[in-house]
Amino acid sequence: MEVVVFVQVFQGPVSDAGKARSALDRWVEELAPGAEGWLGSTAGVTDDGTLVALARFDSEEAAMRNSQRPEQGAWWEEMAALFTSDPVFHDSTVVDADVYGDPDEAGFVQVMQGRSKDPDRVRELMNAGDPSVWQGFRPDILGTLSVGHPDSEWTMAIYFTSEEAAREGEQKEPPPELKAAMEEMDSLADGEPLFFDIRNPWMHRPD
């Protein structure tokens, strides 16, 4: 995954997953060529009809310039009409991307959202250690994208080779060097996280 500096997350229930995908495909075809700094996006609709999308940019300024384009405003009016309630937005420059393979080849993406008692410590734990150990433990994970939000909230997208491989990996016992860090991160969770399973992920990136 590219060097990502800014991520915009938007989500909400939609009336028609097919129309939502068509709208996003049209954005890539018609608006993406003029969206300077756009690096790619991950999106999809869960089984209960919730659209979750993460758009990556190389700077906050680039994302803001894109939002101010008249054609972007017109496109969003059409997209917004597909939501059955007001969508929720999270913008962030607190971004960490770890890549172990090609996330765009993921057959299953799980988006998690929650709140932490100590976001800085969690980020430190996530960025510590030898990446090859994690890759050896969970070869089914192609990459992760972690995004921090105000009020100690966060979003994390995990890119898996397949849902079957992900479920198998969940049952594995982590090696000692990972287990301690994972247990400490669990202890820093403020409440239970939310899970959004995207079984048919839509991946887009510039040509």
Disulfide bonds with the S-S distance in Angstrom:
none
